[in-house]
């Protein structure tokens, strides 16, 4: 009975995650054919041998087993769609609802990556150049055309000479003021290094017209090479 319950719970997980296609069959009936093989293959990837599986059944969302607890599922997150097929029974797909799709699409479309960097050897603190090769400054940089927020920064660089106990920093400026969100690099060893940081929307905000620039802060005597930075911004509307 325990094994059977595990399979039932697993079937629910598959439906929620995958956008699974299932043939038209009665709720509670044993699943066969390709659908059964698909469920079994997922179970095997989760460490359940096929020899241990006694059967797979379709689950009614309105009558879930006691051991399956699914919260926050409603018609805004999950939906079943009917696909009409010529000369065949309908096929149903369970996946994210249109509301959820639109939400994720809007999040994707609103994100923009700003490219900045410095090529070659860098031995003193200075502002990074834009993708057009223009050096930034406290009052020069990318001008925001919509309200939004900074949501991520990543940097790769090379340390040519080590400086134990010191760090290099890639610092963001907004309208000439330093923002407390940055990439930091330990200079104890030489070689290629990378770093990234993310933050949720609505925390580090900017308005349209604000100037965003990025500066490399390098301790005296340290030599870096080929600084390459990506700044992720998320626009609002």
Backbone bond lengths (Angstrom), bond angles and torsions (degrees), N, CA, C in turn:
res aa  C-N    CA-C-N  psi(-1)  N-CA   C-N-CA  omega(-1)  CA-C   N-CA-C  phi
1 X - - - 1.463 - - 1.519 110.56 -
2 X 1.344 117.31 -37.27 1.445 121.80 179.25 1.507 110.82 -63.40
3 X 1.358 116.21 -42.55 1.457 119.35 179.66 1.523 110.53 -63.45
4 X 1.314 116.46 -41.44 1.463 120.94 -179.28 1.520 110.36 -62.28
5 X 1.329 116.59 -40.63 1.456 120.90 179.76 1.514 111.25 -64.17
6 X 1.335 116.57 -38.67 1.460 120.32 178.22 1.518 110.69 -60.49
7 X 1.338 116.60 -42.91 1.458 120.65 -179.26 1.513 110.74 -65.48
8 X 1.340 116.90 -40.10 1.458 119.85 178.47 1.521 110.95 -61.54
9 X 1.332 117.36 -45.48 1.459 121.06 178.87 1.506 111.20 -62.92
10 X 1.338 116.57 -39.18 1.455 121.38 179.31 1.511 111.08 -63.87
11 X 1.323 116.90 -38.48 1.462 120.50 179.38 1.517 110.51 -61.08
12 X 1.343 117.21 -39.63 1.456 121.29 178.28 1.524 110.05 -62.27
13 X 1.326 116.79 -45.05 1.465 120.88 -179.92 1.518 110.54 -59.12
14 X 1.328 117.46 -43.33 1.454 121.75 -179.24 1.511 110.56 -60.92
15 X 1.327 117.35 -44.74 1.460 120.86 -179.39 1.508 111.09 -61.90
16 X 1.325 117.45 -39.34 1.452 120.55 -177.36 1.512 112.08 -71.88
17 X 1.306 118.23 -37.47 1.453 121.27 -171.25 1.516 112.74 -87.64
18 X 1.307 118.55 -38.05 1.441 119.11 -162.87 1.495 118.62 -94.64
19 X 1.313 122.21 -22.46 1.451 119.65 -166.32 1.512 107.45 71.03
20 X 1.328 117.41 54.04 1.457 123.06 -169.27 1.518 110.88 -80.84
21 X 1.325 116.19 138.95 1.453 121.76 175.89 1.518 108.74 -93.61
22 X 1.335 117.30 129.99 1.463 121.64 -179.24 1.516 109.62 -130.57
23 X 1.325 116.02 141.98 1.446 119.93 176.51 1.522 110.20 -71.27
24 X 1.325 116.71 152.92 1.459 122.10 -179.87 1.523 109.49 -66.00
25 X 1.334 116.29 113.43 1.463 120.19 -179.60 1.508 108.28 -148.28
26 X 1.318 116.86 166.80 1.456 121.79 -177.14 1.518 110.03 -74.68
27 X 1.367 114.96 141.59 1.455 119.67 176.35 1.517 108.46 -61.06
28 X 1.321 116.07 133.37 1.449 121.28 179.02 1.521 114.12 91.53
29 X 1.345 116.72 -11.33 1.463 119.60 179.54 1.523 110.41 -76.10
30 X 1.321 115.51 153.68 1.456 120.28 178.33 1.519 110.18 -67.61
31 X 1.324 117.38 133.11 1.464 122.82 179.46 1.519 109.04 -84.16
32 X 1.323 116.51 136.21 1.466 121.06 -179.58 1.532 109.16 -131.80
33 X 1.334 114.50 178.35 1.453 120.93 173.85 1.515 113.37 69.62
34 X 1.359 115.26 -145.01 1.460 120.50 -174.84 1.521 111.99 -62.75
35 X 1.337 116.05 -37.59 1.466 118.90 -179.80 1.524 110.97 -62.16
36 X 1.330 115.64 -42.79 1.464 119.50 178.22 1.523 110.66 -61.45
37 X 1.335 116.98 -44.50 1.460 120.56 -179.21 1.522 111.45 -64.08
38 X 1.346 116.12 -37.68 1.462 119.68 178.61 1.523 110.19 -63.36
39 X 1.325 116.67 -47.44 1.462 120.43 -180.00 1.524 110.39 -61.37
40 X 1.315 116.23 -42.86 1.466 119.86 -179.59 1.529 111.60 -64.64
41 X 1.342 116.81 -37.52 1.467 119.36 179.81 1.519 111.13 -65.70
42 X 1.344 117.10 -37.75 1.461 120.38 176.37 1.518 110.22 -66.63
43 X 1.343 116.20 -40.79 1.462 120.16 178.85 1.530 111.14 -60.76
44 X 1.323 116.12 -40.52 1.465 119.88 179.26 1.525 111.16 -64.43
45 X 1.344 116.89 -38.49 1.462 119.88 177.99 1.522 111.75 -65.53
46 X 1.336 115.83 -24.57 1.465 120.88 177.32 1.521 112.16 -89.52
47 X 1.349 116.93 6.31 1.457 120.41 174.85 1.508 115.90 94.60
48 X 1.338 118.56 11.60 1.465 121.39 178.41 1.527 108.60 -101.91
49 X 1.336 120.25 111.07 1.465 122.40 -179.49 1.524 110.89 -61.12
50 X 1.331 116.99 145.02 1.467 120.60 179.39 1.521 111.16 -60.43
51 X 1.331 116.94 -32.73 1.463 120.32 -179.84 1.526 112.28 -64.70
52 X 1.341 117.29 -18.10 1.455 121.36 -179.31 1.528 112.19 -91.48
53 X 1.294 117.50 -9.51 1.465 120.77 -177.21 1.529 109.39 -87.35
54 X 1.321 116.40 120.53 1.460 121.41 -179.27 1.522 112.26 -87.13
55 X 1.295 117.99 -24.94 1.458 120.62 -179.78 1.513 110.88 172.34
56 X 1.323 115.68 164.74 1.464 122.04 179.48 1.516 108.10 -131.07
57 X 1.326 117.23 131.40 1.458 121.52 179.35 1.516 111.10 -127.00
58 X 1.299 115.05 151.01 1.448 120.17 174.49 1.527 109.46 -75.30
59 X 1.345 115.58 139.28 1.464 120.96 -174.39 1.519 110.59 -106.14
60 X 1.318 115.88 139.29 1.457 122.89 174.53 1.525 108.49 -86.64
61 X 1.343 117.84 119.24 1.459 120.83 179.92 1.525 112.27 -58.59
62 X 1.319 117.07 -25.56 1.460 120.62 -178.26 1.516 113.13 -85.56
63 X 1.328 116.95 -3.69 1.463 120.72 -179.22 1.525 109.31 -143.76
64 X 1.318 115.64 64.01 1.457 120.76 -177.67 1.521 111.37 -77.20
65 X 1.339 117.31 149.56 1.471 120.21 174.71 1.524 110.24 -60.04
66 X 1.337 116.89 154.13 1.456 121.58 -177.51 1.523 112.16 -59.23
67 X 1.358 117.07 -32.72 1.465 119.43 -175.50 1.526 113.21 -80.54
68 X 1.336 117.19 -4.64 1.461 120.97 178.19 1.519 108.49 -102.84
69 X 1.337 115.91 118.64 1.464 121.25 -177.33 1.521 108.76 -121.28
70 X 1.316 116.96 105.42 1.461 122.09 -179.84 1.514 108.74 -115.06
71 X 1.331 115.72 123.07 1.454 120.76 -178.51 1.531 110.03 -114.80
72 X 1.308 115.57 162.35 1.456 123.50 174.79 1.522 113.14 58.91
73 X 1.313 117.50 34.30 1.458 121.66 175.89 1.518 107.97 -110.27
74 X 1.330 117.21 118.47 1.452 121.73 174.87 1.517 108.03 -148.27
75 X 1.345 116.01 -172.34 1.457 118.30 -173.90 1.522 113.69 -71.87
76 X 1.336 118.14 -1.41 1.456 119.57 174.87 1.522 112.16 -90.93
77 X 1.337 117.16 -13.56 1.462 120.01 -178.99 1.522 113.26 -116.85
78 X 1.330 117.58 -29.14 1.458 120.97 -175.09 1.518 109.83 -133.74
79 X 1.328 116.35 141.57 1.468 120.01 179.82 1.520 109.33 -150.88
80 X 1.352 115.16 153.80 1.459 121.63 174.24 1.523 107.78 -110.69
81 X 1.334 115.75 131.63 1.460 121.11 -178.84 1.523 110.13 -115.96
82 X 1.329 117.17 139.95 1.462 122.28 176.20 1.525 109.28 -98.17
83 X 1.323 116.16 129.09 1.464 122.29 177.30 1.518 107.76 -110.65
84 X 1.314 117.14 114.61 1.462 121.66 178.96 1.527 109.89 -80.77
85 X 1.314 115.55 129.36 1.458 122.37 -176.69 1.523 109.09 -119.69
86 X 1.322 116.76 137.23 1.469 120.68 179.50 1.525 111.27 -60.84
87 X 1.345 114.97 129.22 1.472 121.87 174.63 1.533 112.78 55.62
88 X 1.321 115.85 33.44 1.468 119.45 179.37 1.523 108.96 -152.73
89 X 1.330 114.61 162.71 1.458 119.72 178.00 1.520 110.10 -68.02
90 X 1.330 117.46 152.08 1.472 119.81 178.52 1.524 111.52 -60.70
91 X 1.312 115.93 152.06 1.464 123.38 174.97 1.521 107.38 -114.83
92 X 1.332 116.92 137.48 1.454 121.71 -177.85 1.530 109.78 -112.50
93 X 1.345 115.43 139.56 1.457 121.66 178.20 1.517 108.68 -120.94
94 X 1.305 116.46 127.70 1.463 122.04 175.70 1.516 107.75 -105.18
95 X 1.325 116.23 120.13 1.464 120.75 -176.79 1.514 108.96 -157.62
96 X 1.317 117.28 -168.41 1.460 120.72 179.35 1.520 110.28 -67.22
97 X 1.315 116.91 148.39 1.454 121.78 -178.99 1.519 110.70 -75.47
98 X 1.345 115.83 168.18 1.457 120.22 178.44 1.523 111.05 -60.77
99 X 1.328 117.00 -35.44 1.463 120.22 178.38 1.515 111.25 -60.75
100 X 1.341 115.97 -43.87 1.459 120.38 -179.66 1.514 111.11 -68.75
101 X 1.359 116.77 -40.19 1.462 120.19 177.51 1.522 110.62 -58.65
102 X 1.346 117.14 -47.03 1.463 121.29 -178.44 1.523 110.91 -62.38
103 X 1.336 116.45 -38.87 1.459 120.98 179.43 1.521 110.34 -62.67
104 X 1.347 117.10 -47.77 1.458 120.83 -178.99 1.520 111.18 -66.93
105 X 1.343 117.22 -37.09 1.455 120.79 178.88 1.522 110.76 -64.25
106 X 1.333 116.52 -41.57 1.457 120.36 179.00 1.523 111.00 -64.10
107 X 1.346 116.97 -39.86 1.459 120.38 177.62 1.519 111.37 -62.29
108 X 1.349 116.09 -39.19 1.456 120.63 -178.59 1.526 111.30 -69.75
109 X 1.344 115.80 -47.19 1.461 120.72 -177.36 1.524 110.90 -63.86
110 X 1.328 118.92 -33.24 1.457 122.29 -175.93 1.510 114.85 -75.73
111 X 1.325 118.83 -9.20 1.460 121.37 -176.86 1.533 111.02 -91.47
112 X 1.325 115.53 136.40 1.462 122.15 -179.73 1.524 108.41 -133.49
113 X 1.338 116.66 140.54 1.463 122.06 177.25 1.527 109.50 -106.64
114 X 1.330 115.88 125.17 1.460 121.89 176.76 1.525 108.46 -100.80
115 X 1.334 116.60 127.08 1.463 122.00 -178.76 1.525 110.31 -94.64
116 X 1.327 116.22 131.23 1.460 122.28 176.75 1.522 108.56 -141.23
117 X 1.330 116.78 158.12 1.447 118.33 178.05 1.510 114.07 174.48
118 X 1.342 114.32 177.39 1.461 123.41 174.58 1.521 107.83 -140.33
119 X 1.324 116.98 123.49 1.460 121.09 -179.64 1.522 110.29 -90.45
120 X 1.335 115.53 148.32 1.455 120.34 177.95 1.515 113.15 80.07
121 X 1.334 115.54 -164.08 1.462 121.29 -175.96 1.521 111.80 -76.98
122 X 1.340 115.17 137.71 1.465 121.78 179.49 1.533 107.33 -130.52
123 X 1.345 116.62 118.97 1.463 119.94 -174.77 1.526 112.98 -120.95
124 X 1.322 117.49 6.55 1.459 119.92 178.11 1.524 109.31 -146.61
125 X 1.331 116.99 158.41 1.461 121.30 -179.81 1.517 110.03 -65.71
126 X 1.332 116.31 134.15 1.463 121.28 179.07 1.516 110.55 -163.58
127 X 1.333 115.46 160.32 1.457 120.82 178.70 1.524 110.17 -74.99
128 X 1.329 115.47 145.40 1.457 120.69 178.26 1.529 110.20 -75.20
129 X 1.321 114.76 157.86 1.457 121.39 177.19 1.525 110.00 -89.55
130 X 1.323 115.82 151.29 1.461 121.25 175.65 1.516 109.55 -75.71
131 X 1.332 116.34 176.98 1.467 120.63 178.04 1.524 111.32 -62.77
132 X 1.339 117.09 -22.92 1.468 121.38 178.56 1.520 111.88 -83.94
133 X 1.340 117.66 -1.78 1.455 120.83 179.44 1.510 114.49 86.01
134 X 1.332 117.64 14.24 1.458 122.63 -179.70 1.526 109.59 -94.42
135 X 1.331 116.13 128.30 1.461 120.27 179.82 1.523 110.77 -71.65
136 X 1.324 116.01 137.94 1.442 120.90 177.96 1.512 111.83 -83.61
137 X 1.323 115.38 178.15 1.459 122.97 176.92 1.517 107.05 -162.22
138 X 1.322 116.59 -179.89 1.461 118.82 178.81 1.520 111.77 -60.81
139 X 1.347 116.03 -32.07 1.465 120.21 -179.71 1.523 112.84 -114.54
140 X 1.328 116.65 17.86 1.468 121.81 178.71 1.524 109.36 -135.64
141 X 1.318 117.28 133.79 1.449 120.95 179.07 1.508 110.71 170.10
142 X 1.306 115.68 -154.15 1.457 121.02 175.93 1.529 109.09 -78.36
143 X 1.339 116.59 128.93 1.460 121.78 177.84 1.525 108.55 -95.54
144 X 1.316 117.11 123.14 1.458 121.45 -177.69 1.528 110.52 -72.85
145 X 1.320 116.49 133.46 1.468 120.63 -178.68 1.524 112.74 -101.54
146 X 1.322 116.99 -6.30 1.462 122.02 175.03 1.522 109.32 -142.52
147 X 1.318 117.01 158.49 1.461 120.88 171.15 1.526 108.77 -66.16
148 X 1.314 116.00 149.54 1.460 118.94 178.61 1.513 111.35 178.08
149 X 1.320 116.08 -155.63 1.466 121.23 -179.48 1.516 110.56 -149.50
150 X 1.316 115.40 152.90 1.463 121.80 173.40 1.520 107.57 -83.09
151 X 1.333 117.06 127.58 1.464 120.24 -174.82 1.534 113.75 -121.76
152 X 1.331 118.42 -3.54 1.452 118.57 178.90 1.514 112.70 -172.24
153 X 1.326 115.93 153.25 1.458 122.33 173.83 1.525 108.56 -147.05
154 X 1.324 116.33 136.01 1.464 120.73 176.40 1.520 108.68 -136.71
155 X 1.336 115.56 148.84 1.467 120.83 -177.72 1.521 110.40 -145.99
156 X 1.320 115.62 140.09 1.455 121.58 167.64 1.523 107.98 -122.82
157 X 1.325 116.66 145.34 1.458 121.55 179.89 1.523 108.97 -159.89
158 X 1.324 115.40 173.54 1.458 120.76 177.58 1.520 109.44 -123.72
159 X 1.331 116.19 132.76 1.463 122.29 176.91 1.526 107.91 -95.19
160 X 1.352 116.72 118.34 1.465 119.77 -176.54 1.524 112.53 -89.46
161 X 1.338 117.39 -30.18 1.461 119.60 174.39 1.522 109.23 -139.12
162 X 1.318 115.27 132.38 1.459 120.29 -174.53 1.523 111.38 -74.59
163 X 1.340 114.64 157.98 1.463 121.55 177.66 1.525 107.99 -149.17
164 X 1.353 116.75 79.34 1.469 120.94 -176.05 1.522 112.18 -52.43
165 X 1.340 115.02 135.23 1.452 120.72 179.26 1.512 114.16 90.52
166 X 1.326 117.91 -9.18 1.460 121.75 179.40 1.520 111.08 -109.33
167 X 1.329 115.67 160.92 1.458 121.57 177.38 1.520 109.47 -133.96
168 X 1.324 115.39 151.80 1.462 122.30 169.53 1.524 107.25 -105.88
169 X 1.325 116.21 147.71 1.455 120.12 -177.69 1.524 110.80 -132.22
170 X 1.327 114.90 144.06 1.459 122.23 172.60 1.522 105.83 -109.48
171 X 1.330 116.87 108.70 1.455 123.42 -166.97 1.529 110.85 -111.48
172 X 1.322 116.35 139.26 1.465 122.32 179.69 1.531 109.82 -95.54
173 X 1.331 115.45 136.48 1.465 122.16 174.65 1.529 109.24 -114.33
174 X 1.321 116.08 140.85 1.475 122.39 171.16 1.509 108.17 -125.25
175 X 1.316 115.43 115.75 1.474 121.05 -178.54 1.524 111.45 52.97
176 X 1.336 116.42 40.75 1.455 121.31 176.03 1.508 115.48 83.46
177 X 1.330 117.92 -0.47 1.461 122.04 -179.47 1.529 110.44 -110.07
178 X 1.329 115.35 135.56 1.464 120.31 -179.32 1.527 109.98 -69.59
179 X 1.344 115.73 136.30 1.467 122.77 174.41 1.528 108.32 -100.75
180 X 1.297 117.02 139.46 1.458 120.54 -178.11 1.516 114.00 -78.31
181 X 1.324 117.14 45.80 1.471 122.54 -179.78 1.507 106.31 -139.14
182 X 1.340 116.88 119.69 1.460 119.47 -168.17 1.523 111.37 -159.52
183 X 1.322 115.78 170.90 1.464 123.13 168.54 1.523 108.11 -103.50
184 X 1.338 116.92 136.45 1.459 122.35 -179.37 1.527 109.67 -124.12
185 X 1.343 116.02 139.38 1.465 121.45 -176.63 1.523 110.58 -127.06
186 X 1.323 115.51 127.67 1.462 122.35 173.91 1.526 108.02 -75.41
187 X 1.343 116.29 127.10 1.467 121.03 -175.43 1.529 112.32 -99.37
188 X 1.329 116.98 23.50 1.465 120.42 -177.59 1.516 112.57 -68.31
189 X 1.336 117.02 -25.95 1.467 120.65 -177.61 1.520 110.20 -133.18
190 X 1.321 115.34 157.98 1.459 121.12 176.65 1.525 109.62 -88.22
191 X 1.344 115.41 166.25 1.456 120.18 176.95 1.518 112.10 118.33
192 X 1.331 115.26 -179.34 1.463 122.18 -178.26 1.530 110.44 -76.52
193 X 1.312 116.43 135.17 1.465 122.87 178.92 1.524 109.69 -131.38
194 X 1.317 115.88 155.25 1.466 120.76 175.06 1.522 109.27 -144.92
195 X 1.331 115.33 155.57 1.458 120.53 -178.93 1.519 108.56 -156.76
196 X 1.330 116.98 149.88 1.459 120.61 175.02 1.516 109.36 -149.09
197 X 1.333 115.07 151.47 1.460 121.44 176.71 1.524 108.84 -143.46
198 X 1.327 116.32 144.76 1.458 121.49 177.57 1.516 109.45 -129.30
199 X 1.337 115.07 158.99 1.453 121.66 178.16 1.525 107.34 -149.25
200 X 1.317 116.61 151.64 1.455 120.84 -177.10 1.527 112.77 -69.00
201 X 1.336 114.61 159.31 1.459 120.05 176.75 1.524 110.76 -62.57
202 X 1.334 115.51 149.94 1.448 120.65 175.37 1.510 115.33 83.64
203 X 1.327 118.63 5.16 1.466 121.72 -179.50 1.528 110.93 -99.58
204 X 1.324 117.36 -52.22 1.469 121.80 177.34 1.521 106.99 -107.57
205 X 1.312 116.40 89.20 1.461 121.51 -171.09 1.528 112.39 -93.17
206 X 1.330 115.61 157.20 1.460 122.15 171.38 1.522 108.41 -141.37
207 X 1.320 115.53 160.15 1.454 122.32 176.84 1.524 109.96 -110.12
208 X 1.315 116.67 157.75 1.457 119.24 176.35 1.530 108.79 -59.05
209 X 1.332 114.57 136.34 1.456 120.19 -176.12 1.512 114.13 97.16
210 X 1.330 118.02 -16.53 1.462 120.94 176.78 1.526 110.16 -66.62
211 X 1.341 115.80 148.89 1.465 122.08 -179.88 1.524 109.00 -105.30
212 X 1.327 116.18 124.36 1.465 122.65 179.17 1.524 109.21 -111.33
213 X 1.314 116.65 125.64 1.464 121.72 176.00 1.525 108.73 -136.80
214 X 1.328 115.96 166.13 1.471 121.13 -175.68 1.526 108.84 -134.92
215 X 1.324 116.20 137.68 1.468 121.59 -177.19 1.524 111.17 -126.74
216 X 1.339 115.14 140.85 1.461 121.08 173.45 1.521 108.40 -92.72
217 X 1.337 116.33 121.91 1.468 121.91 177.39 1.526 107.52 -100.39
218 X 1.345 116.18 113.77 1.462 121.31 -172.33 1.524 109.24 -122.68
219 X 1.339 118.79 125.80 1.467 121.10 178.49 1.533 111.68 -63.21
220 X 1.330 116.74 155.37 1.463 121.40 177.85 1.530 110.74 -59.22
221 X 1.317 115.29 138.11 1.452 120.82 176.38 1.520 114.86 86.21
222 X 1.330 117.57 -4.97 1.463 121.31 -179.21 1.532 109.96 -96.96
223 X 1.312 115.95 139.30 1.456 121.33 177.42 1.538 109.49 -118.88
224 X 1.328 115.22 122.78 1.455 121.44 174.72 1.520 109.17 -109.83
225 X 1.331 115.21 169.59 1.467 119.38 -178.77 1.524 109.90 -146.67
226 X 1.328 115.43 139.25 1.471 123.51 172.24 1.534 112.16 51.16
227 X 1.318 115.57 71.84 1.466 121.74 177.31 1.526 108.72 -84.18
228 X 1.307 116.38 123.80 1.468 121.84 -176.84 1.534 109.07 -128.80
229 X 1.336 116.80 115.18 1.470 121.24 -173.39 1.516 111.57 -124.10
230 X 1.335 115.34 139.95 1.466 123.21 171.35 1.516 108.73 -116.25
231 X 1.328 116.13 129.37 1.455 121.84 176.49 1.518 108.71 -113.72
232 X 1.333 116.96 120.31 1.466 120.85 -179.76 1.515 109.48 -95.49
233 X 1.352 115.33 125.98 1.459 120.35 173.90 1.520 108.63 -119.33
234 X 1.322 115.94 149.87 1.465 121.88 178.47 1.526 108.45 -122.17
235 X 1.322 115.56 115.11 1.464 121.26 -178.51 1.515 111.32 -80.13
236 X 1.333 116.10 153.00 1.449 122.12 175.17 1.523 108.78 -114.18
237 X 1.348 115.64 105.76 1.460 120.30 176.30 1.507 114.22 69.31
